[in-house]
């Protein structure tokens, strides 16, 4: 098929590259000319494992191209994906100005029947708004389809190429059939293609993210209770996760969730439910719990040291999760800001997110070239992201570099017994 993807952010770039990988001709559109030039050279604006190789291969095979010219891309394509940002507004609602603006531009450039696909995460009713805008701007026939993405950062390429499910919201048979054909190569192993109305499809992404965020916050609450009663949250987690009705995923306690999806999507569903007169009390509590959990390590440091003024704290992990450089809503931001406000010196390292962190904190944080360099002279280490390279460190080397062997583990990646055996004072979550 001839496809266009408008927006080369995280969703658009992954979608465009993966759709090209199955033989489609894909034109990715972005209004940022500098970004398009970078992509044409095969360089990635984001860190995502496997994406650079995929983009370069499909550019070389001339199945994938990049342009700033949206009208040309629309006229050359039969299916156009809208994958632009839906940032959170001041009231918590998703800002649809970019989605609706692109819909208008698509309609004005149409030269025949097109399937217009909402790929961005959008609130219920967006497909109808897009449909109304396009209808006002063109006399050409079209279908508007909702096709939410379910990509995990750090595993997005695999998630797209081998999905758990494909959700398609379509109000007409022709649009639904074309989307089924497009996604058939990705579902040959039996993953379902679920076709439904657009409102249900739009709600699927929000419901999935909200439920996962709820599981995380629930386990963080349970971890805090475990500490009060002398229980071990890891033992509780394993027992609960073995229940087939529950399962083990997203039951790991820590210092709160972050990233581009969970915080924004939880706020958005609370907002659009509220606009319909419904108060989503569980998700309001999830937000409060997550906000509080991000301060847990800082509170423990203050309790241990009394005052953090003049202390040097090493931080391992800045991204909100491994295998990404995304620091949006990352717990590391909350901890570092609190440490700096208390007069502490911060020495930080992350395998991927250092350039992002440098833009956020500038010279107020010392960024180490390697993980061990961050430990030099540190009064304590805080582990905030569970990168693999942090899991089996040289404990003797750590102890030699640090001023005092104290570790605040926000991800429970170490064994308490092992840390004690290696001479560390060790704080973890819920244990």
VEXDREN-2710 file (C-alpha; in Angstrom, 1 decimal):
% VEXDREN-2710
k/r/px/py/pz
1/UNK/0.0/0.0/0.0
2/UNK/0.9/3.6/-0.4
3/UNK/1.0/5.2/3.1
4/UNK/1.7/8.5/4.7
5/UNK/2.5/9.0/8.4
6/UNK/2.2/12.6/9.6
7/UNK/4.4/13.2/12.6
8/UNK/7.8/11.6/13.2
9/UNK/7.7/11.5/17.0
10/UNK/7.9/8.2/18.9
11/UNK/4.7/6.7/17.6
12/UNK/4.9/8.0/14.0
13/UNK/8.5/7.0/13.4
14/UNK/8.1/3.5/14.8
15/UNK/4.8/3.1/12.8
16/UNK/6.3/4.4/9.6
17/UNK/9.4/2.2/9.8
18/UNK/7.5/-1.0/10.8
19/UNK/4.9/-0.5/8.1
20/UNK/7.7/-0.1/5.5
21/UNK/9.3/-3.2/6.8
22/UNK/6.3/-5.3/5.5
23/UNK/6.7/-3.9/1.9
24/UNK/4.5/-0.8/2.0
25/UNK/5.7/2.5/0.5
26/UNK/5.7/4.9/3.4
27/UNK/6.2/8.7/3.4
28/UNK/6.8/10.2/6.8
29/UNK/5.9/13.9/7.1
30/UNK/7.1/16.4/9.7
31/UNK/7.0/20.2/9.6
32/UNK/10.4/20.3/11.3
33/UNK/12.8/20.6/8.4
34/UNK/15.9/20.0/10.6
35/UNK/14.4/16.8/11.9
36/UNK/13.6/15.6/8.4
37/UNK/17.2/16.3/7.3
38/UNK/18.5/14.3/10.3
39/UNK/16.2/11.3/9.5
40/UNK/17.2/11.3/5.8
41/UNK/20.8/10.8/7.0
42/UNK/19.8/7.8/9.0
43/UNK/20.2/9.4/12.4
44/UNK/17.5/9.0/15.1
45/UNK/15.9/11.8/17.1
46/UNK/15.0/9.3/19.8
47/UNK/16.6/6.3/21.5
48/UNK/14.7/3.1/20.8
49/UNK/16.4/-0.2/20.4
50/UNK/16.2/-1.6/16.8
51/UNK/14.7/1.5/15.3
52/UNK/17.8/3.0/13.6
53/UNK/18.6/-0.2/11.8
54/UNK/14.9/-0.5/10.6
55/UNK/14.8/3.0/9.3
56/UNK/18.2/2.8/7.5
57/UNK/17.3/-0.5/5.9
58/UNK/13.9/0.7/4.6
59/UNK/15.3/4.1/3.4
60/UNK/18.0/2.1/1.5
61/UNK/15.3/-0.1/-0.1
62/UNK/13.4/3.1/-1.0
63/UNK/10.3/2.0/0.9
64/UNK/10.6/4.7/3.5
65/UNK/11.1/8.5/2.9
66/UNK/10.9/11.7/4.8
67/UNK/9.4/15.1/3.7
68/UNK/8.0/18.3/5.0
69/UNK/5.5/18.5/2.1
70/UNK/2.2/17.2/3.5
71/UNK/0.1/17.8/0.4
72/UNK/2.4/15.7/-1.8
73/UNK/2.4/12.9/0.7
74/UNK/-1.4/12.9/0.9
75/UNK/-1.9/12.8/-2.8
76/UNK/0.6/9.9/-3.2
77/UNK/-1.1/7.8/-0.4
78/UNK/-4.3/5.9/0.1
79/UNK/-4.0/5.7/3.9
80/UNK/-2.8/8.6/6.0
81/UNK/-1.9/8.2/9.6
82/UNK/-2.1/11.1/12.0
83/UNK/0.6/10.6/14.6
84/UNK/1.2/14.1/16.0
85/UNK/1.4/15.0/19.6
86/UNK/-1.5/15.4/21.9
87/UNK/0.2/17.2/24.8
88/UNK/-1.6/17.7/28.1
89/UNK/-3.3/21.0/28.5
90/UNK/-3.3/23.0/31.8
91/UNK/-6.7/21.4/32.7
92/UNK/-5.4/17.9/32.1
93/UNK/-7.2/17.3/28.9
94/UNK/-5.4/16.2/25.7
95/UNK/-4.7/19.1/23.4
96/UNK/-6.1/18.2/20.0
97/UNK/-5.1/21.3/18.1
98/UNK/-2.3/19.5/16.2
99/UNK/-4.5/16.5/15.3
100/UNK/-7.4/18.6/14.1
101/UNK/-5.0/21.0/12.2
102/UNK/-3.5/18.0/10.4
103/UNK/-6.9/16.6/9.6
104/UNK/-7.8/19.9/7.9
105/UNK/-4.6/20.0/5.9
106/UNK/-5.2/16.4/4.7
107/UNK/-8.7/17.2/3.6
108/UNK/-7.5/20.2/1.6
109/UNK/-4.9/18.1/-0.2
110/UNK/-7.1/15.1/-1.0
111/UNK/-7.3/14.0/-4.6
112/UNK/-9.6/10.9/-4.2
113/UNK/-10.7/8.4/-1.6
114/UNK/-8.5/8.3/1.5
115/UNK/-8.5/6.4/4.8
116/UNK/-7.5/8.9/7.6
117/UNK/-6.2/7.1/10.6
118/UNK/-6.0/8.6/14.1
119/UNK/-2.9/7.0/15.5
120/UNK/-2.2/9.5/18.2
121/UNK/-3.7/8.8/21.6
122/UNK/-6.9/10.9/21.6
123/UNK/-10.0/11.2/23.8
124/UNK/-13.3/9.7/22.9
125/UNK/-15.1/11.7/20.2
126/UNK/-11.9/12.7/18.3
127/UNK/-12.7/10.6/15.3
128/UNK/-16.1/12.3/15.0
129/UNK/-14.4/15.7/15.2
130/UNK/-11.9/14.7/12.5
131/UNK/-14.7/13.4/10.3
132/UNK/-16.6/16.7/10.6
133/UNK/-13.5/18.8/9.8
134/UNK/-12.7/16.7/6.7
135/UNK/-16.3/16.7/5.5
136/UNK/-16.3/20.6/5.6
137/UNK/-13.0/20.8/3.6
138/UNK/-13.5/18.3/0.8
139/UNK/-16.0/16.6/-1.5
140/UNK/-13.9/13.5/-1.9
141/UNK/-15.0/10.3/-0.2
142/UNK/-13.0/9.2/2.9
143/UNK/-13.1/7.0/6.0
144/UNK/-11.9/8.0/9.4
145/UNK/-10.4/5.2/11.5
146/UNK/-9.2/5.0/15.1
147/UNK/-6.1/2.8/15.5
148/UNK/-4.5/3.3/18.9
149/UNK/-1.0/2.2/19.6
150/UNK/0.1/-0.1/22.4
151/UNK/3.9/0.4/22.3
152/UNK/6.2/0.0/25.2
153/UNK/9.2/2.3/25.1
154/UNK/12.3/0.2/24.9
155/UNK/10.4/-2.6/23.1
156/UNK/8.3/-0.6/20.6
157/UNK/9.7/-2.2/17.4
158/UNK/8.9/-5.7/18.6
159/UNK/5.5/-4.6/19.9
160/UNK/4.5/-3.2/16.5
161/UNK/5.9/-6.1/14.5
162/UNK/4.5/-8.7/16.9
163/UNK/1.5/-7.1/18.6
164/UNK/-0.7/-8.7/21.3
165/UNK/-3.7/-7.3/19.4
166/UNK/-4.6/-4.7/16.8
167/UNK/-7.5/-2.4/17.6
168/UNK/-9.4/-0.7/14.8
169/UNK/-12.3/1.6/15.2
170/UNK/-14.2/2.0/12.0
171/UNK/-17.7/3.2/11.3
172/UNK/-17.8/1.9/7.7
173/UNK/-16.9/-1.4/6.2
174/UNK/-14.5/-0.1/3.5
175/UNK/-12.2/1.6/6.0
176/UNK/-12.2/-1.5/8.3
177/UNK/-11.4/-3.8/5.5
178/UNK/-8.4/-1.8/4.3
179/UNK/-7.0/-1.7/7.8
180/UNK/-7.5/-5.4/8.2
181/UNK/-5.5/-5.9/5.0
182/UNK/-2.8/-3.5/6.2
183/UNK/-2.3/-5.3/9.5
184/UNK/-2.6/-8.9/8.3
185/UNK/1.2/-9.4/8.0
186/UNK/1.7/-8.5/11.7
187/UNK/-0.9/-11.0/13.0
188/UNK/-0.1/-14.2/11.2
189/UNK/0.8/-15.9/14.5
190/UNK/-2.8/-15.4/15.7
191/UNK/-2.9/-12.1/17.4
192/UNK/-6.5/-10.8/17.0
193/UNK/-7.5/-7.8/14.9
194/UNK/-10.4/-6.3/16.8
195/UNK/-12.7/-4.1/14.8
196/UNK/-15.1/-2.0/16.8
197/UNK/-16.7/1.5/16.8
198/UNK/-14.4/4.4/17.0
199/UNK/-15.5/5.5/20.5
200/UNK/-14.6/2.1/21.9
201/UNK/-11.3/2.0/20.1
202/UNK/-10.4/5.5/21.4
203/UNK/-11.1/4.4/24.9
204/UNK/-9.0/1.1/24.7
205/UNK/-5.6/2.9/24.9
206/UNK/-6.7/5.0/27.9
207/UNK/-8.2/2.0/29.7
208/UNK/-5.1/-0.1/29.2
209/UNK/-2.7/2.6/30.4
210/UNK/-4.9/3.5/33.3
211/UNK/-5.2/-0.1/34.5
212/UNK/-1.4/-0.6/34.3
213/UNK/-0.8/2.7/36.2
214/UNK/-3.3/1.5/38.8
215/UNK/-1.5/-1.8/39.3
216/UNK/1.8/0.0/39.8
217/UNK/0.3/2.4/42.4
218/UNK/-1.4/-0.4/44.2
219/UNK/1.8/-2.3/44.6
220/UNK/3.6/0.9/45.8
221/UNK/0.9/1.3/48.4
222/UNK/1.3/-2.4/49.4
223/UNK/5.0/-2.0/49.6
224/UNK/4.6/0.9/52.1
225/UNK/2.2/-1.3/54.2
226/UNK/4.8/-4.1/54.1
227/UNK/7.4/-1.9/55.6
228/UNK/5.0/-0.9/58.4
229/UNK/4.2/-4.5/59.4
230/UNK/7.5/-6.1/58.7
231/UNK/6.5/-8.0/55.6
232/UNK/8.5/-8.5/52.3
233/UNK/6.7/-7.1/49.3
234/UNK/8.6/-9.4/46.9
235/UNK/7.1/-12.4/48.6
236/UNK/3.7/-10.8/48.5
237/UNK/4.1/-9.9/44.8
238/UNK/5.1/-13.4/43.9
239/UNK/2.1/-14.9/45.7
240/UNK/-0.4/-12.4/44.2
241/UNK/1.1/-12.7/40.7
242/UNK/0.8/-16.5/40.6
243/UNK/-3.0/-16.0/40.7
244/UNK/-4.1/-16.6/37.1
245/UNK/-6.8/-13.9/37.5
246/UNK/-4.1/-11.3/38.2
247/UNK/-0.8/-12.4/36.6
248/UNK/2.7/-11.1/37.4
249/UNK/3.1/-8.1/35.1
250/UNK/3.3/-4.5/36.5
251/UNK/3.4/-5.7/40.1
252/UNK/6.9/-4.4/40.9
253/UNK/7.0/-1.7/43.5
254/UNK/9.3/1.3/43.0
255/UNK/9.5/5.0/43.1
256/UNK/6.5/5.7/40.8
257/UNK/5.7/5.6/37.1
258/UNK/6.7/8.3/34.6
259/UNK/7.1/8.6/30.9
260/UNK/5.0/10.1/28.1
261/UNK/1.9/7.9/28.4
262/UNK/0.8/6.9/31.9
263/UNK/0.8/10.3/33.6
264/UNK/-0.8/12.1/30.6
265/UNK/-3.4/9.4/29.9
266/UNK/-4.5/9.0/33.5
267/UNK/-5.0/12.8/33.7
268/UNK/-6.8/12.8/30.4
269/UNK/-9.3/10.1/31.3
270/UNK/-10.0/11.8/34.7
271/UNK/-10.7/15.0/32.7
272/UNK/-12.9/13.7/30.0
273/UNK/-14.9/11.5/32.4
274/UNK/-15.3/14.6/34.6
275/UNK/-16.5/16.6/31.6
276/UNK/-19.3/14.0/31.2
277/UNK/-20.2/14.4/34.9
278/UNK/-18.4/11.2/36.2
279/UNK/-15.7/11.4/38.9
280/UNK/-13.1/8.7/38.3
281/UNK/-12.1/8.3/42.0
282/UNK/-9.8/5.4/41.6
283/UNK/-7.6/7.2/39.0
284/UNK/-7.6/10.3/41.1
285/UNK/-6.1/8.2/44.0
286/UNK/-3.6/6.6/41.5
287/UNK/-2.3/10.1/40.7
288/UNK/-2.0/11.0/44.3
289/UNK/-0.2/7.8/45.2
290/UNK/2.2/8.2/42.3
291/UNK/3.0/11.8/43.2
292/UNK/3.8/10.8/46.8
293/UNK/5.8/7.7/45.8
294/UNK/8.3/9.8/43.8
295/UNK/9.5/11.4/47.1
296/UNK/10.0/8.2/49.0
297/UNK/13.8/7.9/48.5
298/UNK/14.4/11.6/49.3
299/UNK/12.4/11.2/52.6
300/UNK/14.5/8.2/53.5
301/UNK/17.7/10.0/52.8
302/UNK/16.7/12.9/55.0
303/UNK/15.7/10.4/57.7
304/UNK/19.1/8.6/57.5
305/UNK/21.4/11.7/57.2
306/UNK/19.3/14.2/59.1
307/UNK/20.5/17.0/56.8
308/UNK/21.4/16.5/53.1
309/UNK/23.3/19.8/53.0
310/UNK/26.8/19.3/51.8
311/UNK/26.2/15.6/51.0
312/UNK/27.2/14.1/47.7
313/UNK/24.6/11.7/46.3
314/UNK/25.3/9.5/43.3
315/UNK/22.3/8.7/41.0
316/UNK/22.2/5.7/38.7
317/UNK/19.4/6.0/36.2
318/UNK/17.7/9.1/34.9
319/UNK/15.2/7.8/32.3
320/UNK/11.8/6.8/33.6
321/UNK/12.5/3.2/32.5
322/UNK/15.4/1.2/30.9
323/UNK/16.0/1.1/27.1
324/UNK/14.8/4.7/26.5
325/UNK/16.2/8.2/26.9
326/UNK/12.7/9.6/27.9
327/UNK/12.7/11.6/31.1
328/UNK/9.2/12.9/31.0
329/UNK/7.7/12.7/34.5
330/UNK/10.7/10.6/35.5
331/UNK/11.1/10.0/39.3
332/UNK/14.7/11.0/38.9
333/UNK/13.6/14.6/38.3
334/UNK/11.7/14.8/41.6
335/UNK/14.6/13.3/43.6
336/UNK/17.3/15.4/42.0
337/UNK/15.3/18.6/42.4
338/UNK/14.8/17.8/46.1
339/UNK/18.4/17.0/46.7
340/UNK/19.6/20.2/45.1
341/UNK/17.0/22.2/47.1
342/UNK/18.4/20.6/50.2
343/UNK/22.0/21.7/49.4
344/UNK/23.3/18.3/48.2
345/UNK/25.6/17.7/45.3
346/UNK/24.4/15.2/42.7
347/UNK/26.6/13.0/40.5
348/UNK/24.5/11.2/37.9
349/UNK/24.8/8.6/35.2
350/UNK/22.4/7.0/32.7
351/UNK/23.4/4.9/29.6
352/UNK/21.0/6.8/27.3
353/UNK/19.3/9.8/29.0
354/UNK/22.4/12.0/29.8
355/UNK/21.8/14.5/26.9
356/UNK/18.2/15.0/28.0
357/UNK/19.2/15.4/31.6
358/UNK/21.9/17.9/30.7
359/UNK/19.2/20.0/29.0
360/UNK/17.0/19.8/32.1
361/UNK/19.6/20.4/34.9
362/UNK/22.6/22.1/33.1
363/UNK/25.6/22.6/35.4
364/UNK/23.6/22.1/38.6
365/UNK/24.2/18.4/38.3
366/UNK/27.6/16.7/37.7
367/UNK/27.2/14.1/34.9
368/UNK/29.6/11.2/35.1
369/UNK/31.0/9.5/31.9
370/UNK/30.6/6.1/33.4
371/UNK/28.5/4.5/36.2
372/UNK/31.4/4.0/38.6
373/UNK/32.7/7.6/38.1
374/UNK/29.4/8.8/39.6
375/UNK/30.3/7.0/42.8
376/UNK/33.5/8.8/43.5
377/UNK/33.3/10.4/47.0
378/UNK/29.6/9.8/47.2
379/UNK/27.9/9.7/50.6
380/UNK/25.2/7.4/49.1
381/UNK/23.9/5.9/45.9
382/UNK/20.3/6.1/44.6
383/UNK/19.3/3.6/42.0
384/UNK/16.3/4.9/40.0
385/UNK/16.3/3.0/36.7
386/UNK/16.8/-0.7/36.4
387/UNK/19.2/-0.8/33.6
388/UNK/20.9/-4.2/33.1
389/UNK/24.4/-2.8/33.7
390/UNK/23.4/-1.8/37.2
391/UNK/22.2/-5.3/38.2
392/UNK/25.6/-7.0/38.8
393/UNK/28.1/-4.3/39.7
394/UNK/31.5/-4.8/41.3
395/UNK/30.5/-4.2/44.9
396/UNK/34.1/-4.1/46.2
397/UNK/34.9/-1.4/43.6
398/UNK/31.7/0.5/44.7
399/UNK/32.6/0.4/48.3
400/UNK/36.2/1.6/47.6
401/UNK/34.9/4.6/45.5
402/UNK/32.2/5.8/47.9
403/UNK/32.8/7.8/51.0
404/UNK/30.2/5.7/52.8
405/UNK/28.7/2.4/51.5
406/UNK/25.0/3.4/51.6
407/UNK/22.5/2.4/48.8
408/UNK/18.9/3.6/48.4
409/UNK/17.5/1.2/45.8
410/UNK/14.3/2.5/44.2
411/UNK/13.8/-0.5/42.0
412/UNK/14.7/-3.4/44.3
413/UNK/17.3/-4.8/41.9
414/UNK/19.6/-6.1/44.7
415/UNK/19.3/-8.8/47.3
416/UNK/19.2/-7.5/50.9
417/UNK/21.3/-10.4/52.0
418/UNK/23.9/-9.8/49.3
419/UNK/24.2/-6.1/50.1
420/UNK/24.6/-6.8/53.8
421/UNK/27.3/-9.4/53.0
422/UNK/29.2/-6.8/50.9
423/UNK/29.1/-4.3/53.8
424/UNK/26.4/-1.9/52.5
425/UNK/23.7/-0.1/54.5
426/UNK/20.8/-0.9/52.2
427/UNK/17.4/0.7/51.8
428/UNK/14.8/-0.7/49.3
429/UNK/11.1/-0.5/48.7
430/UNK/8.7/-2.6/50.7
431/UNK/11.3/-4.9/52.2
END
